[in-house]
Amino acid sequence: MIRKIRIAAQGIFLLTFLWLFVQTESKGADDLGYPVKIFLDADPLIFITTIFSSHAWYDTFSLAVGVIVATIILGRVFCGWVCPLGTLNNMVGALQKRRPPRAPLSLHWLKYCLLIFLIVASLFSLQLTGIFDPIALLIRSFSLAVYPAVSYATKAVFDTIFNFNIPVVVNASEFIYMIFKKLWLPFQQPFFLQSAFLGLLFLIILGLNLLEKRFWCKYLCPLGALLGVFSRFAFLQRSVSEGCNSCGACTFDCQGGAAPALKEKWHHTECLLCMNCDDVCPQDSVRFGFFQKTQSAPLDLGKRRVVGMILSGITIVPLVRITGINKQAGASEPKLIRPPGALEEKQFLTRCVKCGECMKVCITNGLQPTLLEAGLEGIWSPILIPRIGYCEYRCTLCGQVCPTGAIRKLELPEKEKVKIGLAMIDKGRCLPYAHATPCIVCQEVCPTPAKAIWLEKAKVMNGNGSELNLKQPHVDLELCIGCGLCEAKCPILGQPAIYITSNGESRSKDNQLLLP
């Protein structure tokens, strides 16, 4: 009975996650009802490491405090009953071919070493947790790889059916497609850089379950390690009566690889509260109850491993920060254009957990994951690529979904004044300058109330020696906000004649084109 209740709970939380994920996109208004960041708000690992790295407290993480309290009372109930990645691992593990029962690997120490590394690095202001955290990893993988791929494949199937042009079949398929559009398909097909790579990493994590069920949860998950530490103090305990004959049946059904058949030497911190041991015990010797006195093996990682991870966490900080990007003030990567509301770059990197939510909700698809534009520290953080999509003038969605405040939630009047960069004109490619050809597209599409691009009337000579009256564009340094709409709409293919750089961004006092 308990097993059925747990499976039902896992299904409910997974469906809730998927529903919130689908709902986390623009519905036409500049407001999101229930973003999927609720799961990130309940993530104690992100909560703790973000406080350490940024030295700031976040009220929105009250859910994370609740998860810690629940773990102290019940144990790792989040891992066994709530975590959507854990549920997906369970589902994939169920596909594993039947094989002779075997004991789990002795690799539980890996995730604790990773936890120590991440916490020590965050103490020295380096935020790497989002790369490994299961909730951030799942949202990033779904946002940048899984959801776009499923959307593309679904549209391709319906397009193929439509091309067959069989009236009855086409009518039925169009009806179904419209339902899908209303329920879960995106308004427009998203495309992301590195989506294939991120999708491959996610498939590898799921594929490890075919080697051993819940491989990620047992050996690699740093959030599970943190909750394992808190579960040492749990009030709810597992006990085994004298009727146990050490048959080992519980060992092979234990989802956490806690070796429950070892009795007083079992690994209490690895128990996921799946309670499979209670269900499969032929002697009915297993009990779960509050304030029971039980014994378990101590959490012993070894001094060398602990010291090694502490030193690694300290050493990694200068290693990732000796790039040319951090060389001197004003040496910022010119194409590193952050979303409006982003904090100053150093503060931004201490808070950004690379969850990908801001990229998912960007209505023009302009926010993309970085690779090395912001150094190793900033991998998979958001960058605006105007040639893919501009920053919509009346949109503040990215600030609404950011779970750590790396992108501030801006009111629309404030957002309209924030500069994320500055437009530059390449006269060697601009039609009115280089080719004596009329073009005022950049000025026409400029969204600011007072146009940030103004036109100068000029007399030029074409190739035939004829004199022409043209309007040549110029950028107003005070009015331009760097939204990138002009670059996105520039008719010059390949490299546009007008492009956006990060110069002049409001968040930085140093990255300015002109001296104050």
Backbone torsions as a table, in degrees:
resi	resn	phi	psi	omega
1	MET	NA	-46.2	-178.9
2	ILE	-63.2	-37.7	179.4
3	ARG	-62.1	-41.4	179.0
4	LYS	-65.7	-38.8	178.4
5	ILE	-64.8	-42.0	178.9
6	ARG	-63.1	-44.6	179.5
7	ILE	-61.9	-40.2	177.7
8	ALA	-63.5	-41.9	178.9
9	ALA	-63.5	-43.5	177.7
10	GLN	-59.5	-43.8	179.7
11	GLY	-62.9	-40.6	-179.7
12	ILE	-64.6	-45.8	-178.8
13	PHE	-68.3	-36.4	177.1
14	LEU	-65.5	-44.3	178.7
15	LEU	-65.3	-36.0	176.6
16	THR	-63.8	-43.4	177.3
17	PHE	-59.9	-47.7	-178.5
18	LEU	-64.7	-38.9	179.5
19	TRP	-65.4	-46.0	178.2
20	LEU	-63.5	-37.5	179.1
21	PHE	-61.1	-46.7	-179.7
22	VAL	-66.1	-35.7	-178.7
23	GLN	-72.8	-17.8	-177.4
24	THR	-80.3	70.5	174.4
25	GLU	-161.1	165.1	-178.0
26	SER	-66.7	132.6	175.0
27	LYS	-108.3	19.2	-179.8
28	GLY	108.5	-24.6	178.8
29	ALA	-109.8	158.5	-179.2
30	ASP	-85.9	59.5	-179.0
31	ASP	-159.6	138.1	177.7
32	LEU	-114.9	130.8	-177.3
33	GLY	-74.9	-65.1	-173.9
34	TYR	-131.2	80.5	-178.9
35	PRO	-68.0	153.9	-177.5
36	VAL	-69.1	-5.9	178.3
37	LYS	-64.6	-8.3	174.7
38	ILE	-56.1	-37.6	178.6
39	PHE	-68.3	-35.3	176.1
40	LEU	-70.5	-34.4	176.9
41	ASP	-63.1	-24.4	-179.2
42	ALA	-95.5	12.6	-175.3
43	ASP	-96.1	106.0	-176.9
44	PRO	-64.6	-31.5	-178.1
45	LEU	-66.5	-45.8	177.0
46	ILE	-65.4	-38.8	178.0
47	PHE	-57.2	-51.3	-175.3
48	ILE	-70.0	-48.6	-176.4
49	THR	-68.8	-31.2	177.7
50	THR	-69.7	-37.9	174.8
51	ILE	-62.3	-44.2	-179.7
52	PHE	-63.8	-44.2	-173.7
53	SER	-76.2	-34.5	-175.2
54	SER	-104.8	-11.1	-178.7
55	HIS	56.9	42.7	179.2
56	ALA	-140.2	150.5	179.8
57	TRP	-101.4	146.7	-178.5
58	TYR	-126.0	119.8	180.0
59	ASP	-67.0	-27.5	-176.9
60	THR	-68.9	-9.3	-179.2
61	PHE	-92.9	21.6	177.8
62	SER	-62.2	-30.5	176.4
63	LEU	-63.3	-36.6	178.4
64	ALA	-63.7	-39.4	176.1
65	VAL	-62.6	-38.3	177.4
66	GLY	-62.4	-38.4	178.2
67	VAL	-66.4	-39.1	177.7
68	ILE	-62.3	-44.8	179.5
69	VAL	-63.1	-43.1	179.1
70	ALA	-61.9	-36.3	179.4
71	THR	-68.5	-38.8	178.6
72	ILE	-66.5	-31.1	-179.6
73	ILE	-83.7	-46.9	-170.2
74	LEU	-108.2	-17.9	-171.9
75	GLY	97.6	-159.3	-173.0
76	ARG	-80.0	55.4	-179.8
77	VAL	-68.4	-29.4	178.0
78	PHE	-61.9	-44.8	-178.5
79	CYS	-65.8	-42.6	-173.4
80	GLY	-85.2	-22.7	-172.1
81	TRP	-122.3	-21.5	-169.8
82	VAL	-117.3	-46.9	-169.4
83	CYS	-53.9	119.7	-178.8
84	PRO	-66.6	-33.1	177.1
85	LEU	-68.7	-37.3	176.0
86	GLY	-61.9	-39.3	177.7
87	THR	-65.0	-42.8	177.2
88	LEU	-62.6	-39.5	176.5
89	ASN	-61.7	-39.7	176.3
90	ASN	-60.8	-44.4	-177.4
91	MET	-64.7	-42.9	178.7
92	VAL	-69.3	-38.6	178.8
93	GLY	-61.5	-28.0	178.6
94	ALA	-67.3	-17.5	178.6
95	LEU	-82.5	-7.7	-177.6
96	GLN	-62.0	135.0	179.6
97	LYS	-65.5	146.5	178.9
98	ARG	-63.2	133.3	179.6
99	ARG	-144.4	161.8	179.3
100	PRO	-56.3	138.4	179.5
101	PRO	-57.5	141.0	177.9
102	ARG	-144.7	152.4	-178.9
103	ALA	-71.2	149.9	179.0
104	PRO	-66.1	160.0	177.7
105	LEU	-68.8	156.0	178.9
106	SER	-95.6	62.3	-176.1
107	LEU	-121.8	16.6	-178.1
108	HIS	-58.9	-27.4	-177.2
109	TRP	-64.1	-21.2	-177.5
110	LEU	-59.1	-47.2	-176.0
111	LYS	-69.1	-30.4	177.4
112	TYR	-71.5	-36.4	175.5
113	CYS	-65.5	-40.8	176.9
114	LEU	-63.6	-39.3	178.0
115	LEU	-60.9	-46.8	179.3
116	ILE	-60.0	-44.2	179.4
117	PHE	-58.6	-46.8	-177.1
118	LEU	-67.4	-40.5	-179.1
119	ILE	-68.3	-43.0	179.2
120	VAL	-64.2	-43.2	178.2
121	ALA	-60.7	-40.5	-179.7
122	SER	-67.7	-31.4	176.8
123	LEU	-62.8	-26.8	177.4
124	PHE	-101.6	26.7	171.4
125	SER	72.0	17.3	177.7
126	LEU	-104.2	113.8	-176.5
127	GLN	-97.5	100.1	177.6
128	LEU	-115.1	0.9	-172.7
129	THR	-60.4	-38.8	-176.1
130	GLY	-61.0	-22.9	179.1
131	ILE	-67.8	-35.2	-173.5
132	PHE	-109.0	-18.4	-177.3
133	ASP	-62.2	133.4	-173.5
134	PRO	-64.6	-36.5	-178.6
135	ILE	-72.1	-46.2	177.0
136	ALA	-62.3	-41.4	179.2
137	LEU	-61.5	-43.6	-178.4
138	LEU	-66.5	-44.8	-179.8
139	ILE	-65.7	-41.7	178.2
140	ARG	-62.8	-45.1	-178.9
141	SER	-64.8	-42.3	178.9
142	PHE	-67.5	-43.9	-175.1
143	SER	-66.8	-43.9	-170.4
144	LEU	-98.8	-12.6	-175.8
145	ALA	-133.0	-61.1	-171.8
146	VAL	-65.3	-52.6	-177.5
147	TYR	-62.3	-47.2	176.0
148	PRO	-60.4	-39.1	-178.8
149	ALA	-67.2	-44.2	179.6
150	VAL	-65.3	-40.5	178.1
151	SER	-62.3	-45.1	-179.1
152	TYR	-64.1	-44.8	-179.1
153	ALA	-64.4	-40.8	179.4
154	THR	-62.5	-46.0	179.5
155	LYS	-63.6	-38.5	179.8
156	ALA	-63.3	-39.6	178.8
157	VAL	-63.6	-46.6	-178.4
158	PHE	-69.6	-33.2	175.4
159	ASP	-65.1	-38.6	178.4
160	THR	-64.5	-44.2	177.4
161	ILE	-61.4	-40.7	-179.4
162	PHE	-63.6	-37.1	-178.2
163	ASN	-70.5	-19.9	175.0
164	PHE	-67.7	-25.6	174.2
165	ASN	58.2	41.2	172.5
166	ILE	-95.3	112.2	-167.9
167	PRO	-48.9	-53.1	-175.9
168	VAL	-65.1	-44.1	-178.9
169	VAL	-65.3	-42.6	-179.2
170	VAL	-63.8	-43.7	-179.8
171	ASN	-61.7	-42.0	179.2
172	ALA	-66.6	-42.6	-179.0
173	SER	-66.4	-38.1	178.8
174	GLU	-65.9	-36.4	178.0
175	PHE	-64.7	-45.8	179.0
176	ILE	-64.4	-40.0	-179.1
177	TYR	-63.5	-39.4	178.1
178	MET	-64.3	-36.3	176.9
179	ILE	-65.4	-44.6	177.8
180	PHE	-59.9	-40.1	179.7
181	LYS	-61.4	-38.2	-178.9
182	LYS	-75.9	-31.4	-173.3
183	LEU	-88.3	-48.2	-171.7
184	TRP	-147.9	-17.3	179.3
185	LEU	-70.7	144.4	179.7
186	PRO	-70.2	160.7	179.8
187	PHE	-62.3	-39.7	174.9
188	GLN	-139.6	152.2	-176.5
189	GLN	-64.8	120.4	178.1
190	PRO	-83.6	147.2	175.0
191	PHE	-131.5	136.2	-178.2
192	PHE	-135.0	142.1	171.6
193	LEU	-64.5	145.2	178.1
194	GLN	67.0	11.5	-177.4
195	SER	-61.8	-38.3	-180.0
196	ALA	-65.2	-41.3	-179.7
197	PHE	-66.2	-45.8	179.9
198	LEU	-65.6	-37.9	177.2
199	GLY	-65.6	-37.7	178.8
200	LEU	-65.2	-42.4	177.3
201	LEU	-59.5	-41.8	-179.6
202	PHE	-66.0	-40.8	178.3
203	LEU	-65.5	-34.8	177.3
204	ILE	-64.3	-43.6	179.2
205	ILE	-60.8	-44.1	177.5
206	LEU	-67.9	-38.4	-177.8
207	GLY	-65.2	-26.1	178.4
208	LEU	-61.3	-21.3	178.1
209	ASN	-67.9	-19.8	177.2
210	LEU	-76.9	-19.6	173.4
211	LEU	-83.8	-45.5	176.1
212	GLU	-154.1	132.0	-176.7
213	LYS	-59.0	135.9	-179.4
214	ARG	54.6	42.8	-179.8
215	PHE	-56.5	-47.6	-179.9
216	TRP	-59.5	-46.9	-176.2
217	CYS	-64.2	-37.6	-175.9
218	LYS	-74.9	-40.6	-165.5
219	TYR	-119.7	-17.8	-170.4
220	LEU	-123.9	-19.7	-170.4
221	CYS	-75.5	113.7	179.6
222	PRO	-70.9	-29.8	176.5
223	LEU	-66.9	-40.9	176.2
224	GLY	-61.4	-36.8	177.6
225	ALA	-64.6	-43.3	179.3
226	LEU	-62.6	-45.6	178.9
227	LEU	-67.0	-30.3	175.2
228	GLY	-62.7	-38.8	177.5
229	VAL	-63.5	-45.5	179.3
230	PHE	-66.8	-31.2	-176.8
231	SER	-70.3	-12.6	175.6
232	ARG	-58.9	-25.3	-176.1
233	PHE	-103.2	10.9	-173.3
234	ALA	-62.3	141.8	177.1
235	PHE	-76.4	-34.3	178.8
236	LEU	-80.7	121.5	-174.9
237	GLN	-126.8	155.3	175.6
238	ARG	-100.4	136.0	178.0
239	SER	-130.6	154.6	-179.5
240	VAL	-125.0	129.2	-178.6
241	SER	-80.5	173.2	-179.1
242	GLU	-68.3	-14.1	-180.0
243	GLY	-72.0	-9.5	179.6
244	CYS	-66.1	128.6	179.1
245	ASN	-107.8	16.5	177.4
246	SER	55.5	43.4	-179.6
247	CYS	-71.4	-22.6	177.8
248	GLY	87.1	3.7	-178.8
249	ALA	-61.6	-34.8	-177.6
250	CYS	-71.7	-27.9	-176.3
251	THR	-61.2	-40.7	-173.0
252	PHE	-82.4	-16.3	176.9
253	ASP	-100.5	-1.7	-179.0
254	CYS	-73.8	119.0	-176.5
255	GLN	-71.8	-24.0	-178.3
256	GLY	-96.3	-2.0	-177.2
257	GLY	63.7	39.8	-173.7
258	ALA	-85.6	2.6	-179.7
259	ALA	51.1	56.1	-175.3
260	PRO	-65.9	-19.1	-179.4
261	ALA	-71.0	-12.9	-178.4
262	LEU	-80.7	2.3	177.9
263	LYS	56.6	-114.9	-175.1
264	GLU	-69.6	-6.5	178.1
265	LYS	-107.6	12.7	179.5
266	TRP	-74.3	163.8	-175.0
267	HIS	-96.7	93.5	-176.3
268	HIS	-60.0	-35.9	-176.8
269	THR	-69.0	-14.7	-179.3
270	GLU	-95.2	-2.6	-178.4
271	CYS	-71.6	124.6	-179.3
272	LEU	-98.7	12.3	-179.0
273	LEU	58.0	30.3	177.2
274	CYS	-73.2	-25.2	177.6
275	MET	62.3	21.3	175.2
276	ASN	-63.6	-32.4	-179.1
277	CYS	-62.6	-33.4	177.9
278	ASP	-69.1	-38.1	-177.5
279	ASP	-71.5	-38.7	-171.7
280	VAL	-92.5	-10.3	-176.2
281	CYS	-64.1	116.1	-179.0
282	PRO	-70.3	-20.2	-178.9
283	GLN	-96.6	-1.7	-177.7
284	ASP	53.2	45.5	-174.2
285	SER	-97.8	-6.1	-174.1
286	VAL	-98.0	135.2	177.3
287	ARG	-134.7	146.2	172.0
288	PHE	-118.6	127.6	-179.3
289	GLY	-158.7	168.7	-177.2
290	PHE	-89.3	144.2	173.4
291	PHE	58.0	37.0	175.0
292	GLN	-90.7	146.3	177.8
293	LYS	-89.0	111.3	179.4
294	THR	-129.9	157.9	178.0
295	GLN	-115.2	147.7	177.9
296	SER	-150.5	166.3	-179.9
297	ALA	-69.8	141.1	178.4
298	PRO	-69.7	155.9	176.9
299	LEU	-83.0	97.2	-174.7
300	ASP	-116.1	106.7	-179.7
301	LEU	-91.9	-16.9	-175.7
302	GLY	92.0	136.4	-176.4
303	LYS	-62.3	-38.0	-177.7
304	ARG	-63.8	-41.7	179.5
305	ARG	-65.4	-45.1	-178.8
306	VAL	-62.5	-48.5	179.5
307	VAL	-63.0	-39.9	179.3
308	GLY	-62.1	-41.6	179.8
309	MET	-70.7	-36.7	177.2
310	ILE	-63.4	-46.5	179.0
311	LEU	-64.8	-37.2	178.2
312	SER	-65.1	-41.5	179.1
313	GLY	-64.1	-33.6	177.8
314	ILE	-76.2	-42.7	-175.0
315	THR	-69.5	-32.4	-174.9
316	ILE	-65.0	-26.3	-175.3
317	VAL	-62.8	-55.6	178.1
318	PRO	-66.8	-28.4	-177.8
319	LEU	-65.4	-37.9	-178.2
320	VAL	-86.3	-5.6	-176.3
321	ARG	-114.5	18.9	178.1
322	ILE	-105.0	26.9	177.7
323	THR	-83.4	163.0	179.6
324	GLY	-64.5	-21.3	-180.0
325	ILE	-61.8	-34.6	-178.3
326	ASN	-99.0	14.8	-173.2
327	LYS	-62.6	-48.0	-176.7
328	GLN	-157.8	164.5	178.0
329	ALA	-62.2	134.7	179.3
330	GLY	86.5	0.2	-179.2
331	ALA	-96.7	23.4	-178.7
332	SER	-62.7	150.5	175.0
333	GLU	-61.1	119.7	-174.0
334	PRO	-62.2	-25.0	180.0
335	LYS	-92.2	1.5	-179.4
336	LEU	-82.9	81.6	-177.0
337	ILE	-100.5	112.8	-178.2
338	ARG	-88.6	161.1	178.8
339	PRO	-64.2	155.6	176.2
340	PRO	-62.5	134.8	-177.0
341	GLY	97.3	-9.5	178.5
342	ALA	-63.5	140.4	177.8
343	LEU	-70.4	169.3	174.4
344	GLU	-53.6	145.9	-164.4
345	GLU	-52.5	-45.9	-178.9
346	LYS	-63.9	-43.1	177.2
347	GLN	-67.2	-38.3	179.5
348	PHE	-58.2	-45.4	-177.0
349	LEU	-70.5	-24.3	177.6
350	THR	-76.4	-13.8	-177.1
351	ARG	-114.0	-29.3	-175.8
352	CYS	-67.5	126.4	-180.0
353	VAL	-107.0	14.1	172.5
354	LYS	54.9	39.7	-177.9
355	CYS	-78.8	-22.5	177.1
356	GLY	85.4	3.0	-178.4
357	GLU	-64.5	-39.6	-179.6
358	CYS	-63.2	-34.8	179.0
359	MET	-70.2	-36.5	-179.4
360	LYS	-65.8	-39.6	-174.6
361	VAL	-86.4	-8.3	180.0
362	CYS	-62.3	117.3	-169.9
363	ILE	-75.4	-12.4	177.5
364	THR	-106.2	-2.9	-178.3
365	ASN	70.1	14.9	-177.0
366	GLY	-74.4	-27.9	177.9
367	LEU	-77.4	124.8	-176.3
368	GLN	-129.9	158.2	178.0
369	PRO	-77.3	136.9	176.6
370	THR	-75.1	161.6	169.6
371	LEU	-109.7	-78.6	178.6
372	LEU	-122.8	11.1	-179.8
373	GLU	-60.9	-29.9	179.0
374	ALA	-109.9	19.6	-176.6
375	GLY	79.3	177.0	179.5
376	LEU	-61.9	-31.6	-178.8
377	GLU	-64.1	-30.8	-174.7
378	GLY	-101.9	14.2	-177.2
379	ILE	-58.2	134.5	178.3
380	TRP	69.8	12.6	171.8
381	SER	-82.1	164.1	-172.4
382	PRO	-79.0	140.3	174.1
383	ILE	-137.6	139.4	178.2
384	LEU	-87.2	125.0	175.4
385	ILE	-114.1	95.3	-171.8
386	PRO	-58.6	-29.2	-179.2
387	ARG	-66.6	-23.9	174.7
388	ILE	-87.0	-43.9	179.6
389	GLY	-168.7	140.9	-177.2
390	TYR	-88.7	171.9	175.4
391	CYS	-88.1	111.6	-178.1
392	GLU	-60.6	129.8	-171.5
393	TYR	-60.8	-34.7	-174.9
394	ARG	-113.2	43.0	-179.0
395	CYS	-128.9	132.9	178.1
396	THR	-129.4	23.8	-172.3
397	LEU	-65.2	-36.2	-175.9
398	CYS	-61.7	-37.1	178.2
399	GLY	-71.8	-23.6	-179.5
400	GLN	-75.5	-26.5	-175.7
401	VAL	-101.3	-11.5	-178.1
402	CYS	-65.6	122.6	-173.4
403	PRO	-81.4	-16.2	-172.7
404	THR	-116.8	0.2	-178.4
405	GLY	81.2	11.7	174.7
406	ALA	-62.6	-33.8	171.3
407	ILE	-114.3	115.1	-177.8
408	ARG	-69.1	145.7	174.5
409	LYS	-78.7	114.6	-175.4
410	LEU	-104.6	142.5	167.8
411	GLU	-76.8	152.1	-172.6
412	LEU	-56.7	-45.1	178.7
413	PRO	-58.8	-36.8	178.8
414	GLU	-71.6	-41.0	-178.6
415	LYS	-61.8	-37.3	-177.8
416	GLU	-64.1	-18.4	-179.0
417	LYS	-101.0	-8.7	-177.7
418	VAL	-75.2	131.3	177.1
419	LYS	-96.9	124.8	175.5
420	ILE	-104.6	-3.5	179.0
421	GLY	173.1	-161.0	-175.7
422	LEU	-148.7	138.3	178.9
423	ALA	-81.0	139.5	175.8
424	MET	-123.6	145.9	-178.9
425	ILE	-108.9	128.3	175.6
426	ASP	-95.1	98.6	-174.9
427	LYS	-65.6	-21.4	178.4
428	GLY	-72.7	-14.6	-180.0
429	ARG	-118.2	-15.7	-177.4
430	CYS	-71.1	130.1	-174.5
431	LEU	-58.4	-48.3	-179.1
432	PRO	-66.1	-28.8	-179.1
433	TYR	-85.6	-51.5	-169.8
434	ALA	-90.2	-25.7	-171.2
435	HIS	-127.0	10.6	177.5
436	ALA	50.3	43.1	-178.5
437	THR	-122.9	131.3	-178.5
438	PRO	-64.1	136.7	174.5
439	CYS	-166.6	124.8	177.3
440	ILE	-131.8	27.3	-176.4
441	VAL	-58.2	-46.3	-176.5
442	CYS	-59.9	-39.2	-179.8
443	GLN	-71.7	-36.3	-178.3
444	GLU	-67.1	-39.0	-174.4
445	VAL	-88.3	-10.4	-178.4
446	CYS	-55.7	123.0	-170.6
447	PRO	-86.7	-11.2	-175.9
448	THR	-67.9	144.4	-177.4
449	PRO	-53.6	-48.3	170.4
450	ALA	-96.6	117.1	-171.6
451	LYS	-54.1	128.1	178.6
452	ALA	-80.0	-10.2	175.6
453	ILE	-116.4	121.6	179.4
454	TRP	-115.8	158.3	-172.6
455	LEU	-111.8	137.0	176.9
456	GLU	-112.6	127.0	177.6
457	LYS	-72.8	132.1	-178.1
458	ALA	-143.6	146.9	174.7
459	LYS	-97.9	124.5	-179.0
460	VAL	-128.2	163.0	-179.8
461	MET	-109.5	130.6	176.8
462	ASN	-89.4	-174.7	-175.9
463	GLY	-66.0	-22.5	-180.0
464	ASN	-88.8	0.4	-179.7
465	GLY	86.4	5.6	179.9
466	SER	-84.5	145.1	180.0
467	GLU	-90.3	130.3	-178.6
468	LEU	-122.9	148.5	173.7
469	ASN	-101.0	113.1	-177.8
470	LEU	-122.0	163.8	174.0
471	LYS	-109.9	118.4	-177.8
472	GLN	-104.3	131.2	-174.6
473	PRO	-78.7	148.8	173.0
474	HIS	-136.8	153.0	-178.3
475	VAL	-103.7	129.6	175.2
476	ASP	-84.3	114.7	-175.1
477	LEU	-64.8	-25.9	-178.5
478	GLU	-81.8	-34.9	-173.2
479	LEU	-91.4	-26.0	-176.0
480	CYS	-68.4	130.7	179.5
481	ILE	-107.8	-1.3	176.6
482	GLY	73.5	27.4	-176.4
483	CYS	-65.8	-24.9	176.4
484	GLY	88.2	3.6	-179.7
485	LEU	-63.8	-37.6	179.1
486	CYS	-64.0	-41.2	178.7
487	GLU	-66.8	-41.2	-178.9
488	ALA	-63.1	-33.5	-175.1
489	LYS	-100.1	-2.7	179.4
490	CYS	-57.9	127.8	-175.4
491	PRO	-73.3	-10.5	178.8
492	ILE	-73.4	120.1	-178.4
493	LEU	-73.9	162.5	-178.0
494	GLY	71.7	-124.1	177.0
495	GLN	-79.4	121.2	-176.2
496	PRO	-71.3	162.4	179.4
497	ALA	-80.4	-16.7	173.9
498	ILE	-128.9	134.3	-174.2
499	TYR	-143.9	161.4	-175.9
500	ILE	-105.6	135.7	171.1
501	THR	-119.2	166.5	-179.7
502	SER	-77.7	-5.1	178.7
503	ASN	-56.3	137.6	175.7
504	GLY	86.4	5.1	-178.0
505	GLU	-63.5	140.8	-176.2
506	SER	-64.0	-30.0	-172.9
507	ARG	-74.6	-12.2	-175.6
508	SER	-123.0	134.3	175.0
509	LYS	-84.9	-19.9	-176.1
510	ASP	-93.5	-36.5	-175.7
511	ASN	-82.1	65.8	-177.1
512	GLN	-122.3	146.8	-179.2
513	LEU	-73.0	-40.5	-177.6
514	LEU	-114.9	151.2	174.5
515	LEU	-68.0	146.1	178.8
516	PRO	-60.0	NA	NA
